[in-house]
Amino acid sequence: MATDALDPVELVRELVRRPTVSGDPRPQRDVMGVVTDVLTAHAPHLQRRDGEDADRPWTLLSTPTDPGRPRLVFACHVDTVPAADAGHWQRDPFGADHEGGRVWGRGGSDMKAGLVAAVAALAGADPEIPVALLLTSDEEIGSKGAQVAARALAGTRTGAVVVPEATGNEVVLGHRGALWLAVRAAGRAAHGSTPHLGHNAVLDLVAVLARAGAELPLAHDDFLGTETWNPGVISGGTVPNVVPDAAEVVVDMRTVGDAAALQAWWRAQPEVAEVDVRVDLPPLLTPADDPWVRGLPAVVRPEPATYFTDGSVLGPVAGGAPIVVWGPGTPAVMHARDEYVEVAELEQAARVFGEVVSRWR
């Protein structure tokens, strides 16, 4: 696409047309390149730094200001979940149709519109303002890219972070963390006609899951709410007439603390042979009375986001700086069929992000 005029709607359409499904680094890297080319065409003073991990690409674009000055950072992931049921969509998931005041397609709300709004803000920013755009990969599968990209913020001062996920342009102050565990049971194989000669690992796993609902030590936070658990994937056995000697469940728990008690509970169950941690992200919570938050030109939502973001990873390296989730898009269509973003929300986000950047000193 042409880069002589930054049109947020056309840039969102360009990005939606490019599938960037988590786990495939090449298209994610390519989109980072597209964004970089567009942005630096308007702001050639921006300095670029790229990650060296081929499987987890990231890019940091920042103004060439004194590194001792606190930076305002926009943190945006470029990956999306798959459009696995594309045949059931009303429109091509990667067609990026502009119709009815919306841009339709996978990634429109989650979170290519937020990314474009941040690009628009940096494109018009004073080069003397310390501001940066961090592009990350593989957020949808546990903020894997952000865990590598976080090193880009090390050694510099971060003043505040905006994660422009879909919030309908309301400021969200936090969300629960995520703990994904692969819990395994081990049995003994036998012929299906003589199950008493074996030990059924699937039944062991079923017994553990039946207890978990009543016994898991789920904690509560007044703002973030109560921890949850969901056995999202379960597998075991090979054929019906063999007693399964192995079974596994991957459990998704949304946490409000360090989750040590949850891990300990699963490991302590007598039927459990092994527990692997797939994802362990801390919760995010920024105080509502933070002076910078109070000055933002947007409504502050009184409840947390239901999903996790890269803010979980960036929090520990941000040195206590406020982190907010705030961007265009409709949470209800994230990961859903017929995803879209409202053009009015996109344009509003670009405008207010530019306002926030211009105030930053």
Kinemage of the C-alpha trace (Angstrom):
@kinemage 1
@onewidth
@group {chain A} dominant
@subgroup {mainchain}
@vectorlist {calphas} color= white
{ca met a 1} P 0.000 0.000 0.000
{ca ala a 2} L 1.051 3.588 -0.493
{ca thr a 3} L 2.611 5.306 2.494
{ca asp a 4} L 2.335 8.933 1.316
{ca ala a 5} L -0.845 9.429 3.376
{ca leu a 6} L -1.634 7.763 6.665
{ca asp a 7} L -5.251 6.687 6.453
{ca pro a 8} L -6.132 4.644 9.584
{ca val a 9} L -9.000 2.832 7.885
{ca glu a 10} L -6.928 1.759 4.912
{ca leu a 11} L -4.056 0.687 7.144
{ca val a 12} L -6.380 -1.482 9.254
{ca arg a 13} L -7.728 -3.032 6.072
{ca glu a 14} L -4.189 -3.732 4.854
{ca leu a 15} L -3.287 -5.442 8.124
{ca val a 16} L -6.501 -7.486 8.319
{ca arg a 17} L -5.861 -8.773 4.799
{ca arg a 18} L -2.615 -10.297 6.057
{ca pro a 19} L -3.248 -13.442 8.172
{ca thr a 20} L -0.952 -13.407 11.197
{ca val a 21} L -2.004 -16.468 13.163
{ca ser a 22} L -0.090 -17.142 16.370
{ca gly a 23} L 2.733 -19.628 16.061
{ca asp a 24} L 3.733 -18.658 12.519
{ca pro a 25} L 6.521 -16.073 12.860
{ca arg a 26} L 7.052 -15.151 9.190
{ca pro a 27} L 3.737 -13.334 8.529
{ca gln a 28} L 3.956 -11.663 11.924
{ca arg a 29} L 7.430 -10.395 11.069
{ca asp a 30} L 6.164 -9.218 7.677
{ca val a 31} L 3.362 -7.190 9.283
{ca met a 32} L 5.850 -5.622 11.672
{ca gly a 33} L 7.793 -4.594 8.578
{ca val a 34} L 4.687 -3.090 6.956
{ca val a 35} L 3.889 -1.106 10.089
{ca thr a 36} L 7.486 0.066 10.385
{ca asp a 37} L 7.598 1.194 6.760
{ca val a 38} L 4.345 3.134 7.075
{ca leu a 39} L 5.289 4.748 10.360
{ca thr a 40} L 8.838 5.714 9.457
{ca ala a 41} L 7.599 7.222 6.177
{ca his a 42} L 5.780 9.752 8.351
{ca ala a 43} L 8.262 9.877 11.211
{ca pro a 44} L 11.733 9.165 9.771
{ca his a 45} L 13.356 10.221 13.056
{ca leu a 46} L 12.138 7.069 14.811
{ca gln a 47} L 14.820 4.623 15.850
{ca arg a 48} L 14.202 0.943 15.174
{ca arg a 49} L 15.325 -2.082 17.142
{ca asp a 50} L 14.436 -5.660 16.194
{ca gly a 51} L 14.552 -8.865 18.181
{ca glu a 52} L 17.014 -11.583 17.244
{ca asp a 53} L 14.775 -14.575 18.031
{ca ala a 54} L 13.498 -15.814 14.661
{ca asp a 55} L 10.587 -17.643 16.286
{ca arg a 56} L 9.409 -14.738 18.463
{ca pro a 57} L 9.899 -11.528 16.445
{ca trp a 58} L 9.463 -8.082 17.939
{ca thr a 59} L 10.170 -4.509 16.906
{ca leu a 60} L 10.629 -1.359 18.995
{ca leu a 61} L 10.215 2.052 17.360
{ca ser a 62} L 11.089 5.011 19.564
{ca thr a 63} L 11.877 8.710 19.375
{ca pro a 64} L 15.593 9.560 19.703
{ca thr a 65} L 15.269 11.328 23.038
{ca asp a 66} L 17.376 11.135 26.195
{ca pro a 67} L 17.060 7.518 27.444
{ca gly a 68} L 16.881 8.881 30.968
{ca arg a 69} L 13.515 10.486 30.289
{ca pro a 70} L 10.512 8.254 31.049
{ca arg a 71} L 8.876 6.950 27.878
{ca leu a 72} L 5.236 6.495 27.036
{ca val a 73} L 5.012 3.030 25.456
{ca phe a 74} L 2.254 1.644 23.250
{ca ala a 75} L 2.493 -2.183 23.360
{ca cys a 76} L 0.711 -3.965 20.501
{ca his a 77} L 0.677 -7.596 19.432
{ca val a 78} L 0.329 -8.369 15.726
{ca asp a 79} L -0.902 -11.977 15.924
{ca thr a 80} L -4.481 -13.227 15.838
{ca val a 81} L -6.341 -16.401 16.637
{ca pro a 82} L -7.200 -18.548 13.583
{ca ala a 83} L -10.365 -18.159 11.521
{ca ala a 84} L -10.887 -21.908 11.633
{ca asp a 85} L -14.585 -21.771 10.721
{ca ala a 86} L -14.135 -19.373 7.801
{ca gly a 87} L -16.889 -21.048 5.795
{ca his a 88} L -19.432 -19.961 8.391
{ca trp a 89} L -18.458 -16.292 8.321
{ca gln a 90} L -20.756 -13.852 6.516
{ca arg a 91} L -17.671 -12.288 4.898
{ca asp a 92} L -14.166 -13.412 4.014
{ca pro a 93} L -12.247 -13.272 7.336
{ca phe a 94} L -9.321 -11.706 5.498
{ca gly a 95} L -11.296 -9.656 2.985
{ca ala a 96} L -11.235 -6.524 5.176
{ca asp a 97} L -14.576 -5.307 3.812
{ca his a 98} L -15.360 -1.688 4.682
{ca glu a 99} L -19.116 -1.627 5.033
{ca gly a 100} L -21.711 -0.215 7.429
{ca gly a 101} L -19.193 1.923 9.265
{ca arg a 102} L -17.091 -1.126 10.093
{ca val a 103} L -13.996 -2.920 8.870
{ca trp a 104} L -14.744 -6.643 8.926
{ca gly a 105} L -12.251 -9.443 9.417
{ca arg a 106} L -10.073 -11.425 11.761
{ca gly a 107} L -7.947 -9.138 13.903
{ca gly a 108} L -10.040 -6.028 13.323
{ca ser a 109} L -10.809 -5.598 17.018
{ca asp a 110} L -8.097 -7.879 18.378
{ca met a 111} L -5.992 -5.829 17.955
{ca lys a 112} L -5.020 -4.399 14.609
{ca ala a 113} L -7.252 -1.363 15.082
{ca gly a 114} L -5.513 -0.553 18.367
{ca leu a 115} L -2.157 -0.965 16.667
{ca val a 116} L -3.151 1.440 13.885
{ca ala a 117} L -4.418 4.018 16.382
{ca ala a 118} L -1.032 3.897 18.109
{ca val a 119} L 0.749 4.222 14.747
{ca ala a 120} L -1.322 7.306 13.948
{ca ala a 121} L -0.406 8.847 17.303
{ca leu a 122} L 3.320 8.300 16.803
{ca ala a 123} L 3.198 9.469 13.191
{ca gly a 124} L 2.121 12.917 14.318
{ca ala a 125} L 4.220 13.111 17.488
{ca asp a 126} L 6.834 15.752 18.230
{ca pro a 127} L 10.263 14.050 17.860
{ca glu a 128} L 11.257 15.525 21.226
{ca ile a 129} L 8.553 13.588 23.086
{ca pro a 130} L 9.841 10.288 24.553
{ca val a 131} L 7.361 7.807 23.106
{ca ala a 132} L 7.686 4.286 21.710
{ca leu a 133} L 5.754 1.578 19.898
{ca leu a 134} L 6.514 -2.022 20.854
{ca leu a 135} L 5.290 -4.676 18.417
{ca thr a 136} L 5.096 -8.220 19.781
{ca ser a 137} L 4.233 -11.674 18.457
{ca asp a 138} L 2.335 -14.697 19.776
{ca glu a 139} L 0.305 -12.896 22.435
{ca glu a 140} L -2.690 -15.146 21.839
{ca ile a 141} L -0.809 -18.254 22.955
{ca gly a 142} L 0.438 -16.888 26.263
{ca ser a 143} L 2.264 -13.612 25.508
{ca lys a 144} L 5.219 -15.629 24.233
{ca gly a 145} L 6.584 -12.792 22.102
{ca ala a 146} L 6.292 -10.209 24.868
{ca gln a 147} L 8.370 -12.407 27.150
{ca val a 148} L 11.215 -12.061 24.647
{ca ala a 149} L 10.472 -8.423 23.755
{ca ala a 150} L 10.416 -7.277 27.375
{ca arg a 151} L 14.189 -7.015 27.235
{ca ala a 152} L 13.741 -4.059 24.867
{ca leu a 153} L 12.420 -2.015 27.787
{ca ala a 154} L 15.166 -3.069 30.179
{ca gly a 155} L 17.678 -0.366 30.941
{ca thr a 156} L 15.351 2.488 30.007
{ca arg a 157} L 12.766 4.358 32.036
{ca thr a 158} L 9.137 3.566 31.318
{ca gly a 159} L 6.705 6.233 32.413
{ca ala a 160} L 3.453 4.574 31.355
{ca val a 161} L 2.207 1.811 29.064
{ca val a 162} L -0.912 1.691 26.904
{ca val a 163} L -1.985 -1.756 25.661
{ca pro a 164} L -4.544 -0.864 22.935
{ca glu a 165} L -6.659 -3.991 23.151
{ca ala a 166} L -10.381 -3.779 22.424
{ca thr a 167} L -12.140 -1.958 25.263
{ca gly a 168} L -14.566 0.230 23.312
{ca asn a 169} L -12.144 3.110 24.022
{ca glu a 170} L -12.677 2.883 27.774
{ca val a 171} L -9.665 2.746 30.086
{ca val a 172} L -9.338 -0.619 31.851
{ca leu a 173} L -7.064 -0.828 34.872
{ca gly a 174} L -6.271 -4.512 34.980
{ca his a 175} L -7.082 -8.141 34.448
{ca arg a 176} L -6.448 -11.510 36.008
{ca gly a 177} L -3.334 -13.499 35.243
{ca ala a 178} L -3.261 -16.841 33.462
{ca leu a 179} L -1.930 -20.222 34.557
{ca trp a 180} L -2.156 -23.023 31.999
{ca leu a 181} L -1.172 -26.438 33.307
{ca ala a 182} L -0.801 -29.745 31.494
{ca val a 183} L -1.880 -32.290 34.119
{ca arg a 184} L -1.083 -35.946 33.372
{ca ala a 185} L -2.129 -39.274 34.821
{ca ala a 186} L -0.290 -42.561 34.241
{ca gly a 187} L -1.920 -45.997 34.121
{ca arg a 188} L -1.227 -49.524 32.908
{ca ala a 189} L -2.383 -50.842 29.546
{ca ala a 190} L -4.508 -53.974 29.221
{ca his a 191} L -7.040 -55.488 26.841
{ca gly a 192} L -10.378 -53.665 26.893
{ca ser a 193} L -12.152 -56.942 27.702
{ca thr a 194} L -10.127 -57.342 30.930
{ca pro a 195} L -9.885 -53.812 32.355
{ca his a 196} L -9.218 -55.226 35.836
{ca leu a 197} L -5.755 -56.288 34.601
{ca gly a 198} L -4.817 -52.717 33.789
{ca his a 199} L -5.091 -49.250 35.327
{ca asn a 200} L -7.163 -46.661 33.499
{ca ala a 201} L -5.420 -43.261 33.363
{ca val a 202} L -8.532 -41.575 31.952
{ca leu a 203} L -10.574 -42.566 35.005
{ca asp a 204} L -7.832 -41.202 37.250
{ca leu a 205} L -7.995 -37.873 35.440
{ca val a 206} L -11.797 -37.838 35.642
{ca ala a 207} L -11.588 -38.360 39.407
{ca val a 208} L -9.183 -35.424 39.798
{ca leu a 209} L -11.356 -33.139 37.689
{ca ala a 210} L -14.444 -34.108 39.694
{ca arg a 211} L -12.696 -33.025 42.909
{ca ala a 212} L -11.195 -29.867 41.453
{ca gly a 213} L -14.497 -28.027 41.271
{ca ala a 214} L -14.982 -28.306 45.014
{ca glu a 215} L -11.404 -28.301 46.295
{ca leu a 216} L -9.293 -25.951 44.156
{ca pro a 217} L -8.103 -23.062 46.376
{ca leu a 218} L -9.494 -20.272 44.199
{ca ala a 219} L -8.532 -16.853 45.567
{ca his a 220} L -10.492 -13.591 45.347
{ca asp a 221} L -9.552 -9.958 44.769
{ca asp a 222} L -11.996 -7.115 45.317
{ca phe a 223} L -11.292 -5.594 41.886
{ca leu a 224} L -10.118 -8.544 39.780
{ca gly a 225} L -12.758 -10.935 41.098
{ca thr a 226} L -12.515 -14.658 41.846
{ca glu a 227} L -10.096 -17.047 40.172
{ca thr a 228} L -11.565 -19.469 37.637
{ca trp a 229} L -10.573 -22.787 36.137
{ca asn a 230} L -11.479 -24.468 32.868
{ca pro a 231} L -10.345 -27.910 31.612
{ca gly a 232} L -10.018 -26.825 27.997
{ca val a 233} L -8.378 -29.830 26.301
{ca ile a 234} L -8.451 -33.446 27.420
{ca ser a 235} L -6.914 -36.493 25.757
{ca gly a 236} L -6.251 -40.114 26.600
{ca gly a 237} L -6.201 -43.559 25.126
{ca thr a 238} L -5.651 -44.786 21.579
{ca val a 239} L -8.413 -47.253 20.652
{ca pro a 240} L -11.598 -48.367 22.439
{ca asn a 241} L -10.404 -51.870 23.253
{ca val a 242} L -7.222 -50.908 25.122
{ca val a 243} L -7.124 -49.626 28.685
{ca pro a 244} L -5.422 -46.191 28.408
{ca asp a 245} L -2.094 -45.943 30.178
{ca ala a 246} L -1.819 -42.152 29.834
{ca ala a 247} L -4.180 -39.191 29.920
{ca glu a 248} L -3.728 -35.427 29.934
{ca val a 249} L -5.848 -32.366 30.560
{ca val a 250} L -4.769 -28.775 29.878
{ca val a 251} L -6.362 -26.516 32.468
{ca asp a 252} L -6.745 -22.757 31.988
{ca met a 253} L -6.898 -20.888 35.297
{ca arg a 254} L -7.316 -17.111 35.565
{ca thr a 255} L -5.499 -15.930 38.651
{ca val a 256} L -5.417 -12.955 41.011
{ca gly a 257} L -2.212 -13.856 42.875
{ca asp a 258} L 1.015 -15.753 42.306
{ca ala a 259} L -0.886 -19.027 41.698
{ca ala a 260} L 1.502 -21.095 43.816
{ca ala a 261} L -1.380 -22.622 45.784
{ca leu a 262} L -3.103 -23.714 42.582
{ca gln a 263} L -0.001 -25.439 41.248
{ca ala a 264} L 0.547 -27.114 44.596
{ca trp a 265} L -3.018 -28.481 44.648
{ca trp a 266} L -2.688 -30.216 41.267
{ca arg a 267} L 0.729 -31.654 42.121
{ca ala a 268} L -0.572 -33.021 45.429
{ca gln a 269} L -3.378 -35.136 43.932
{ca pro a 270} L -2.572 -38.854 44.233
{ca glu a 271} L -3.705 -39.652 40.677
{ca val a 272} L -1.473 -36.990 39.094
{ca ala a 273} L 1.827 -38.239 37.715
{ca glu a 274} L 3.149 -35.015 36.225
{ca val a 275} L 2.319 -31.306 35.894
{ca asp a 276} L 3.861 -29.023 33.268
{ca val a 277} L 3.423 -25.258 33.283
{ca arg a 278} L 2.463 -24.051 29.807
{ca val a 279} L 1.695 -20.409 30.685
{ca asp a 280} L 2.208 -18.477 33.908
{ca leu a 281} L 1.292 -14.794 33.638
{ca pro a 282} L 0.761 -12.546 36.659
{ca pro a 283} L -2.337 -10.384 37.063
{ca leu a 284} L -2.272 -6.708 36.106
{ca leu a 285} L -3.673 -3.940 38.303
{ca thr a 286} L -3.042 -0.181 38.092
{ca pro a 287} L -4.398 2.096 40.854
{ca ala a 288} L -7.339 4.253 39.803
{ca asp a 289} L -5.868 7.220 41.678
{ca asp a 290} L -2.654 7.258 39.620
{ca pro a 291} L -2.203 10.896 38.475
{ca trp a 292} L -1.557 9.969 34.840
{ca val a 293} L -4.612 7.694 34.754
{ca arg a 294} L -6.800 10.434 36.243
{ca gly a 295} L -5.757 12.769 33.426
{ca leu a 296} L -6.596 10.426 30.545
{ca pro a 297} L -9.319 11.724 28.188
{ca ala a 298} L -11.537 8.662 28.500
{ca val a 299} L -13.960 6.912 30.829
{ca val a 300} L -12.313 4.554 33.315
{ca arg a 301} L -14.224 1.287 33.436
{ca pro a 302} L -15.043 0.156 36.991
{ca glu a 303} L -14.310 -3.505 36.264
{ca pro a 304} L -11.322 -5.411 34.844
{ca ala a 305} L -10.884 -6.926 31.418
{ca thr a 306} L -11.900 -10.565 31.192
{ca tyr a 307} L -8.908 -11.495 29.011
{ca phe a 308} L -5.164 -11.268 29.648
{ca thr a 309} L -2.763 -8.996 27.739
{ca asp a 310} L 0.945 -8.410 27.238
{ca gly a 311} L 0.650 -6.037 30.194
{ca ser a 312} L 1.181 -9.081 32.423
{ca val a 313} L 4.671 -9.507 31.020
{ca leu a 314} L 5.568 -5.842 30.744
{ca gly a 315} L 4.524 -4.986 34.291
{ca pro a 316} L 7.632 -6.456 35.953
{ca val a 317} L 9.984 -4.521 33.627
{ca ala a 318} L 8.044 -1.246 33.701
{ca gly a 319} L 9.368 -0.307 37.122
{ca gly a 320} L 5.979 0.320 38.691
{ca ala a 321} L 4.756 2.563 35.863
{ca pro a 322} L 0.984 2.630 35.288
{ca ile a 323} L -0.252 0.198 32.618
{ca val a 324} L -3.715 0.528 31.118
{ca val a 325} L -5.651 -1.539 28.598
{ca trp a 326} L -7.348 0.983 26.311
{ca gly a 327} L -8.250 0.826 22.675
{ca pro a 328} L -10.850 0.618 19.906
{ca gly a 329} L -12.833 -2.522 19.290
{ca thr a 330} L -15.680 -4.595 20.651
{ca pro a 331} L -14.644 -7.239 23.212
{ca ala a 332} L -17.633 -9.439 22.330
{ca val a 333} L -16.348 -10.045 18.779
{ca met a 334} L -12.775 -10.872 19.771
{ca his a 335} L -12.031 -14.471 18.682
{ca ala a 336} L -15.563 -14.741 17.281
{ca arg a 337} L -17.010 -15.192 13.790
{ca asp a 338} L -17.581 -12.006 11.804
{ca glu a 339} L -15.106 -9.963 13.822
{ca tyr a 340} L -15.117 -6.258 13.042
{ca val a 341} L -14.056 -2.854 14.318
{ca glu a 342} L -16.162 0.290 14.281
{ca val a 343} L -14.483 2.957 12.141
{ca ala a 344} L -15.711 5.696 14.494
{ca glu a 345} L -13.943 3.986 17.416
{ca leu a 346} L -10.742 3.631 15.414
{ca glu a 347} L -10.742 7.305 14.463
{ca gln a 348} L -11.555 8.355 18.025
{ca ala a 349} L -8.696 6.240 19.396
{ca ala a 350} L -6.218 7.717 16.914
{ca arg a 351} L -7.286 11.196 17.957
{ca val a 352} L -7.152 10.684 21.734
{ca phe a 353} L -3.907 8.696 21.593
{ca gly a 354} L -2.404 11.632 19.723
{ca glu a 355} L -3.695 13.923 22.470
{ca val a 356} L -2.126 11.787 25.181
{ca val a 357} L 1.197 11.712 23.334
{ca ser a 358} L 1.220 15.484 22.837
{ca arg a 359} L 0.755 15.990 26.596
{ca trp a 360} L 3.566 13.629 27.529
{ca arg a 361} L 6.764 15.269 28.711
